[in-house]
């Protein structure tokens, strides 16, 4: 037993356990994922939908550091179940390699990290680190089949919201699928304008804002969930703005610089709405000071 003999001894053993866990993660990552990580980073760098993935590990590290006081109160209780989780993660890696499926291979790294923490430090540490570990999933690009199944409904939603907004502004517009017909031109809500990029990025930011502004689990989940309709509505507003400019000045005005700038502008506005939603949800957060 290592309980209560001396605080110094317990702290020393805990430090050794944490160092051992970090060392194991580095060794496992170097050995098993030496061919996975470079391509993964390269994909995140060029994938517009997941460009935020580059900073996800740093945010996860901050979330873990924010829980340092809770972690310091724990005594390591290694579990053999963690070894089984590690083996399961390695199994996912092997299956992914055999099937040439990047999502499975990358997901396996998160599973392995959880397994190492459980096997070296115990379930208590894994529970406290559940949010930082779960946040790592935001840097794992979804399979193409999932993205494709989500993109088209988002295109329809954006075009429907845009046409509704244009009607409110008393501008003539007609929707045919993901195409908006105006008297002088037509706009197609293509895949790049579906809002998937902002939906994923705003979802990640929703988790961060929830952690910053709220303390209770329920309010945090509610705020993170609100990032979905906010992202969809704001993307529809962006398309509506493009429609207004196209109606008055022609479709050429709505391309190039405006298209890029409006994307950033709408995302900042979505973040502001997310912060406002946090203020609305905060009274429900009974544990907040």
C-alpha positions as CSV (number, residue, x, y, z in Angstrom):
1,X,0.0,0.0,0.0
2,X,1.2,3.5,-0.7
3,X,-1.6,5.4,1.2
4,X,-0.9,7.8,4.0
5,X,2.7,6.8,4.8
6,X,3.9,10.3,4.0
7,X,2.7,13.0,1.6
8,X,6.2,13.2,0.1
9,X,6.3,9.6,-0.7
10,X,2.9,9.5,-2.3
11,X,3.7,12.6,-4.3
12,X,7.0,11.1,-5.4
13,X,5.4,7.9,-6.5
14,X,2.7,9.8,-8.4
15,X,5.3,11.8,-10.2
16,X,7.1,8.6,-11.2
17,X,3.8,7.1,-12.5
18,X,3.0,10.2,-14.5
19,X,6.5,10.3,-16.0
20,X,6.2,6.6,-16.8
21,X,2.9,7.2,-18.5
22,X,4.3,10.0,-20.6
23,X,7.4,7.9,-21.5
24,X,5.2,5.0,-22.6
25,X,3.0,7.3,-24.7
26,X,6.1,8.7,-26.5
27,X,7.6,5.2,-27.0
28,X,4.3,3.8,-28.3
29,X,3.7,6.7,-30.5
30,X,7.2,6.5,-32.0
31,X,7.0,2.8,-32.5
32,X,3.5,2.3,-33.8
33,X,2.6,5.6,-35.4
34,X,5.8,6.7,-37.1
35,X,4.2,6.3,-40.5
36,X,0.7,7.6,-39.4
37,X,1.6,10.9,-37.7
38,X,3.5,12.7,-40.5
39,X,0.7,12.1,-43.0
40,X,-1.9,13.0,-40.4
41,X,-0.3,16.3,-39.7
42,X,0.1,17.0,-43.4
43,X,-3.6,16.3,-44.0
44,X,-4.7,18.6,-41.2
45,X,-2.5,21.3,-42.6
46,X,-4.3,21.2,-46.0
47,X,-7.8,20.0,-45.1
48,X,-10.0,23.1,-44.7
49,X,-12.5,21.2,-42.7
50,X,-9.9,20.1,-40.1
51,X,-7.3,22.9,-40.2
52,X,-8.1,23.5,-36.5
53,X,-6.8,20.0,-35.7
54,X,-3.3,21.4,-35.6
55,X,-4.0,23.2,-32.3
56,X,-6.3,20.5,-30.8
57,X,-3.5,18.7,-28.9
58,X,-2.4,22.0,-27.3
59,X,-6.0,22.7,-26.2
60,X,-6.3,19.2,-24.8
61,X,-3.0,19.8,-22.9
62,X,-4.4,23.0,-21.5
63,X,-7.7,21.2,-20.5
64,X,-5.6,18.6,-18.7
65,X,-3.4,21.2,-17.0
66,X,-6.6,23.0,-15.8
67,X,-7.4,19.8,-13.9
68,X,-4.0,19.6,-12.2
69,X,-5.4,20.1,-8.7
70,X,-7.9,17.3,-9.0
71,X,-5.2,15.0,-10.5
72,X,-2.8,15.9,-7.6
73,X,-5.3,14.5,-5.1
74,X,-5.4,11.1,-6.7
75,X,-3.2,8.1,-5.8
76,X,-2.3,5.9,-8.9
77,X,-4.2,2.6,-9.0
78,X,-3.0,0.8,-12.1
79,X,-5.5,-1.4,-13.9
80,X,-4.9,-4.4,-16.1
81,X,-8.0,-3.4,-18.1
82,X,-5.9,-0.5,-19.4
83,X,-3.6,-3.1,-21.1
84,X,-6.6,-4.6,-22.8
85,X,-7.6,-1.1,-24.0
86,X,-4.1,-0.6,-25.4
87,X,-4.2,-3.9,-27.2
88,X,-7.6,-3.0,-28.6
89,X,-6.2,0.3,-29.9
90,X,-3.3,-1.5,-31.5
91,X,-5.9,-3.9,-33.0
92,X,-7.7,-0.9,-34.5
93,X,-4.4,0.3,-36.0
94,X,-3.7,-3.1,-37.6
95,X,-7.3,-3.3,-39.0
96,X,-6.9,0.3,-40.4
97,X,-3.6,-0.6,-42.1
98,X,-5.1,-3.7,-43.6
99,X,-8.1,-1.8,-44.9
100,X,-6.1,1.3,-45.7
101,X,-8.6,3.3,-43.6
102,X,-7.1,6.4,-42.2
103,X,-9.9,7.2,-39.7
104,X,-9.5,3.8,-37.9
105,X,-5.7,4.2,-37.7
106,X,-5.9,7.7,-36.3
107,X,-8.8,6.9,-33.9
108,X,-6.6,4.0,-32.5
109,X,-4.1,6.5,-31.2
110,X,-6.7,8.1,-28.9
111,X,-7.7,4.6,-27.7
112,X,-4.1,3.7,-27.0
113,X,-3.6,7.0,-25.0
114,X,-6.6,6.1,-22.9
115,X,-5.3,2.6,-22.4
116,X,-1.9,3.8,-21.2
117,X,-3.4,6.2,-18.7
118,X,-5.6,3.5,-17.3
119,X,-2.9,0.9,-17.1
120,X,-0.3,3.1,-15.5
121,X,-2.4,5.6,-13.4
122,X,-5.8,4.1,-13.1
123,X,-9.5,4.9,-13.8
124,X,-9.6,7.9,-11.5
125,X,-7.1,9.7,-13.8
126,X,-9.0,8.7,-16.9
127,X,-12.3,10.0,-15.5
128,X,-10.8,13.4,-14.7
129,X,-9.1,13.5,-18.1
130,X,-12.2,12.4,-20.0
131,X,-12.8,15.9,-21.5
132,X,-9.2,16.5,-22.6
133,X,-9.0,13.0,-24.1
134,X,-12.4,13.3,-25.8
135,X,-11.4,16.7,-27.2
136,X,-8.6,14.9,-29.1
137,X,-11.3,13.4,-31.4
138,X,-11.7,16.9,-33.0
139,X,-8.4,16.3,-34.7
140,X,-9.5,12.9,-36.2
141,X,-11.1,13.6,-39.7
142,X,-14.3,11.7,-40.2
143,X,-14.5,9.1,-43.0
144,X,-15.4,10.4,-46.4
145,X,-18.6,8.4,-46.4
146,X,-19.8,10.2,-43.2
147,X,-18.7,13.7,-44.5
148,X,-20.5,13.1,-47.8
149,X,-23.7,12.0,-46.0
150,X,-23.7,15.2,-43.9
151,X,-22.7,17.7,-46.6
152,X,-25.7,17.5,-48.9
153,X,-28.3,18.1,-46.0
154,X,-26.2,21.0,-44.9
155,X,-26.2,22.4,-48.4
156,X,-30.0,22.1,-48.5
157,X,-30.3,23.7,-45.1
158,X,-28.1,26.7,-46.0
159,X,-30.0,27.3,-49.2
160,X,-33.4,27.1,-47.5
161,X,-32.3,29.5,-44.7
162,X,-30.9,31.9,-47.3
163,X,-34.1,31.9,-49.4
164,X,-36.2,32.4,-46.3
165,X,-34.0,35.4,-45.4
166,X,-34.2,36.8,-48.9
167,X,-38.0,36.6,-48.8
168,X,-38.0,38.5,-45.5
169,X,-35.9,41.2,-47.2
170,X,-38.6,41.1,-50.0
171,X,-36.2,39.9,-52.6
172,X,-37.4,37.4,-55.2
173,X,-35.7,34.1,-54.9
174,X,-36.5,30.5,-55.6
175,X,-34.8,27.4,-54.4
176,X,-34.3,24.2,-56.4
177,X,-32.3,21.8,-54.3
178,X,-29.1,23.5,-53.4
179,X,-29.5,26.2,-56.2
180,X,-30.9,29.6,-55.4
181,X,-32.5,31.3,-58.5
182,X,-32.5,35.1,-58.5
183,X,-33.9,37.3,-61.3
184,X,-30.4,38.2,-62.6
185,X,-28.3,35.2,-61.7
186,X,-28.3,31.9,-59.8
187,X,-26.2,30.8,-56.8
188,X,-25.2,27.2,-56.2
189,X,-24.5,26.2,-52.6
190,X,-21.6,23.9,-53.3
191,X,-19.9,21.5,-50.9
192,X,-17.3,24.1,-49.8
193,X,-20.2,26.4,-48.8
194,X,-22.2,23.7,-47.0
195,X,-21.0,25.0,-43.6
196,X,-19.4,21.7,-42.6
197,X,-16.1,23.5,-42.0
198,X,-17.6,26.0,-39.6
199,X,-19.8,23.4,-38.0
200,X,-16.8,21.2,-37.0
201,X,-14.6,24.2,-35.9
202,X,-17.4,25.8,-34.0
203,X,-18.2,22.5,-32.3
204,X,-14.6,22.4,-31.0
205,X,-14.9,26.1,-29.9
206,X,-18.2,25.3,-28.2
207,X,-16.5,22.9,-25.9
208,X,-13.8,25.4,-25.1
209,X,-16.3,28.2,-24.4
210,X,-18.3,25.8,-22.3
211,X,-15.3,25.0,-20.1
212,X,-14.4,28.7,-19.8
213,X,-17.8,30.0,-18.9
214,X,-19.6,27.1,-17.2
215,X,-18.8,24.4,-14.6
216,X,-21.8,22.0,-14.5
217,X,-21.8,19.1,-16.9
218,X,-25.4,19.6,-18.1
219,X,-25.0,23.3,-19.0
220,X,-21.6,22.5,-20.7
221,X,-23.2,19.8,-22.9
222,X,-26.2,22.1,-23.7
223,X,-23.9,24.9,-24.8
224,X,-21.7,22.6,-26.9
225,X,-24.9,21.3,-28.5
226,X,-26.0,24.8,-29.3
227,X,-23.0,25.3,-31.5
228,X,-24.6,23.1,-34.1
229,X,-27.7,25.2,-34.9
230,X,-25.7,28.4,-34.5
231,X,-23.2,27.2,-37.2
232,X,-26.0,26.1,-39.5
233,X,-28.0,29.4,-39.1
234,X,-24.9,31.6,-39.5
235,X,-23.8,29.7,-42.7
236,X,-27.3,30.3,-44.1
237,X,-27.0,34.0,-43.2
238,X,-23.7,34.0,-45.1
239,X,-25.3,32.6,-48.2
240,X,-28.2,35.1,-47.9
241,X,-25.7,37.9,-47.8
242,X,-24.1,36.6,-50.9
243,X,-27.6,36.5,-52.5
244,X,-28.2,40.1,-51.6
245,X,-25.0,41.3,-53.2
246,X,-25.6,39.2,-56.2
247,X,-29.1,40.6,-56.7
248,X,-28.0,44.2,-56.5
249,X,-24.4,44.1,-58.0
250,X,-24.1,40.8,-59.8
251,X,-22.6,37.5,-58.9
252,X,-19.0,38.7,-59.5
253,X,-19.2,40.9,-56.5
254,X,-19.9,38.0,-54.2
255,X,-16.8,36.0,-55.3
256,X,-13.1,36.3,-54.6
257,X,-12.3,38.5,-51.6
258,X,-15.9,38.8,-50.3
259,X,-16.3,35.1,-50.3
260,X,-13.2,34.6,-48.1
261,X,-13.8,37.6,-45.9
262,X,-17.4,36.7,-45.3
263,X,-16.4,33.3,-44.1
264,X,-14.2,34.8,-41.4
265,X,-16.7,37.4,-40.5
266,X,-19.5,34.9,-40.1
267,X,-17.3,32.6,-38.0
268,X,-16.5,35.5,-35.7
269,X,-20.2,36.4,-35.4
270,X,-20.9,32.7,-34.7
271,X,-18.4,32.8,-31.8
272,X,-20.0,35.9,-30.5
273,X,-23.4,34.2,-30.5
274,X,-21.9,31.2,-28.8
275,X,-20.5,33.5,-26.0
276,X,-24.0,35.1,-25.8
277,X,-25.6,31.7,-25.5
278,X,-23.1,30.9,-22.7
279,X,-24.4,33.9,-20.8
280,X,-28.0,32.7,-21.3
281,X,-27.2,29.2,-20.2
282,X,-25.2,30.4,-17.2
283,X,-28.1,30.9,-14.8
284,X,-28.8,27.2,-15.2
285,X,-25.3,26.4,-14.0
286,X,-26.0,25.9,-10.4
287,X,-22.4,25.0,-9.6
288,X,-21.0,28.2,-11.1
289,X,-19.8,30.8,-8.7
